[in-house]
Amino acid sequence: MSRRVFIIGGGNFGSQLAKRLAELGSEVLIAEQDPKKVEELSGDGFHVMELDAEDESALMQAGVQNADVVVVSIGNNMQGSIIATLALKDLGVKKIVARAIDDKHAKVLGKVGADIVVLPNRDMAERLAERLMAKVMGERSPVIDDFQIAHICVGSSDFEEGSLADLRLPQKHKITVLLVLRGEKEEDRDVMEATPDLFIRHGDILVVFGKRERINYYEQRYGITKGTETN
């Protein structure tokens, strides 16, 4: 099942985030107060609605409480983003992500209920999209440039079990397995060295290193969502 993401604010950051999330298979709805912007976004193919994010009843009627993630991206309207975050918290939204203007704004957003606070920089929208759509462990760890360390739970219908030597991930997918985690509960998982003869089976979590685009491709093809059963 795809994730439902509700984005408040259809500016450059919000629209870039919506585009990337849609590419990753998420169901995305943008809320924007400016009627002209609503028309523009709709013309660009986005699912968008006109909404005043400072109106808690309007947020509730829009169904924000049913979204898996709500992202507050209201641009430079510091007061509006704080009020919207408070309203979302009161409505019991599962996860609130808020865009901050500066460190002070970020601190306030965290105190009023934002689960994740971001300060925009180059590629932030794309990286946040991947973080929200991560299959198993949630967050990826950037290393340098586009290289990352990620956790991928394998077991999609395309995945065939086999030893690491047989899977040949460095040769086929340009990613390297650093460790393998096995076990349903985090506290009971075995941490295993990634030796060539280690047999990888459905449900194993691979701790991998590689470029973001390579990790994305492998995860989308062979990864499974946490808790999903495979045959």
N, C-alpha and C positions, 0 to 999 in steps of 0.2 A: 504494500500500500504506500502511495506517495505521501510525502509530508505536505501539510497545508501551512503555508506561510502567508501572513498578513503583513503588508508593508505600509506604514503610515508615512506619506511623503513621497512624491513622485519626481523629486529632483534628480540630478545626475547620479548621486550615490544610490538612491532608492531604485531607479530604473536599471542601473547596471547590475545591482544585486538581484533584482527580479529576473532579468534576462539570464544571468548565470544559474540561478536556482531552477528556472524552467528547463535549461539545458541539462541539468542534473536530475530532472524528473520530478521536481516538486510542483505542487499546485499552488500558484501564486495569485494573490489579489492585492492591488495597490489602492490605497485610499488617499485622495488628494482633495484639498479644499478649493483650490482655484479651478473654476469651470473651464477656463481656456486650457489649462494644463491637462485636465481630465480628457478634453476632446483630443488634444495632441497625443496623449499616451494611448488613448483608444485607437487613434488612427495608426499608431505604430504597432498595433497588435497586442497590447497589454490588456489584461482583465483589470478594469479600473472602475472605481465608484467615487462619487463626490461625497465628502464627509468632513465634518468639523471634529478633529481629534480631541478637542478640549471638552466635547459634549459626551459625558459618560453614557447617557441613554442612547445616543446615536451609535456609539461604539458597541453597546450591547445589542442593539437592533441589527447591526452589521454582522454580528456573530463572531466577534474577536475571541470570545471565550471558548470557541470550538476549534480554534487554530492550534497547531502544534507549536508554532513560534510566531510572535508578533515583533516586528522590527520598527522602532520609532526613528524615523529619518526625516526630521522636519527642517533640515537645513540650519539656518542661523537663528531660529526662533527658540531661544533657550527656555523661556517661560512656557511656551507651548509644549515643548518636549517633556518638561518636568510634570506639567499637569496631565498630559497624556499618559505618562508612565505611572503616575499615581492612580489614575482611573483604571488602567489595565491591571494593576496590582489588586485594586478593590474588586475587580470583576473575576479574579481568580485565574488569569491567563497562565498557561503552563510554563512558558518561557518567554521572558521579555528581553529583547536586545535593544539598546538605545545608543544612538550616535551622539557623541559629545563634541562641543566646540573646542574646549580646552580642558586642562587637568581639573580645574575647579568645578566646571560643569560636570565632568565625569564623576567626581566625588559625590556631588549632589544626586546624580542619577542613580548611583549605587545605593545611596542611603534611602531613596524613596521607593526602591523595589526592582531596579533593573538587574537581571541575572548576569548579563554580559554588557559591558560598555566598551565602545570602540571609538578611537580617534582616527578619522580618515587619513590615509596616506596612499601611496601608489599601490595598486592592486588589492587594496583592503577589501573592496566589495567581493572580488573573486575569492579571496581566501576565506572570508566570512561565510560565503555560500558553501564552500567545501566543508567548513567546520560544522555548519548546521546540518549538512547532509551526510556527515560521517557515518559509516556503517555500524561501528562497534564501540570504539573507545571515546568517540566524540571529538577530541582535539588532535590535530597534527602538530608536529614540532618542526618549525623551520630550522634549517641548518645554515645554509648560505645560498644566496640567489634563489633559484627555483628548486633546490634540493631540500627534501623533507625526510623525516622519519614518521612512519604511519603504522597504525594497527589495522589489519584487514582480516576479517573472519571469512574463511573460504567455505564454499559449499553450495554454490549455485548449481543449476542443472548442467551448466557447461563445465563445471570443475570435475576433473578426474583425479582420484587419489593416487598417490605414488611417492617415491622418495624424492628428496630435494634434487638429487642427481638426475632423476628421470624428468622432473618438472622443468629443469633448466631455465629458471627464471632470469638469471643474468643474461643468458644468451638470447632468449625469446622475448623478454619484456624489459630488459635493461634496468631491473631492480634486484637488489640484494637482500636476502633474508638474514637478519641479525640474530633473532631469537624466535622461538615458537612457544606460544602459551597454550596450555591444554587444560580444560576443565570448565564446567558450567558456571560455577561461582567464583568470583574474583579472588576471594580469600583462600580458596582451595586449589587454585590453578598451579600446575607444574610449569616451571620455566626451563625450557630445554635448549641446549646449544644447537645451532643450525648446522649439524654435520651432514655430509652428502648422503649418508645412508638413512637419515631420519625419515620415517614414513609419515607423510602428511595426509590427514584424513578430514572429512567433513567436520566443521565446527572448530577446527584449530584456528588460532589467531596468529597470523604472521606479523612479526615486527620487521618492517622492511625499510630500506633506504633507497632513494632514487629521486628522479625529477618528478615534479608535481603531475605533469601530463601523463607520465608513464604509470604513476601510482593510480591516478584517476581511471585510466583505461583498465588496468588490471582489476581494480575494485569494482568497477561497474560491470565487468564481464564475469568475474568469479566470486565476488564478495556476496555475503548475505547479511540481512539485517539481524541484529541481535534478537534472539528468541525465535527466529524463523526455523521451522523444521524442514529438512530435506529428505528425499527418499534415498 
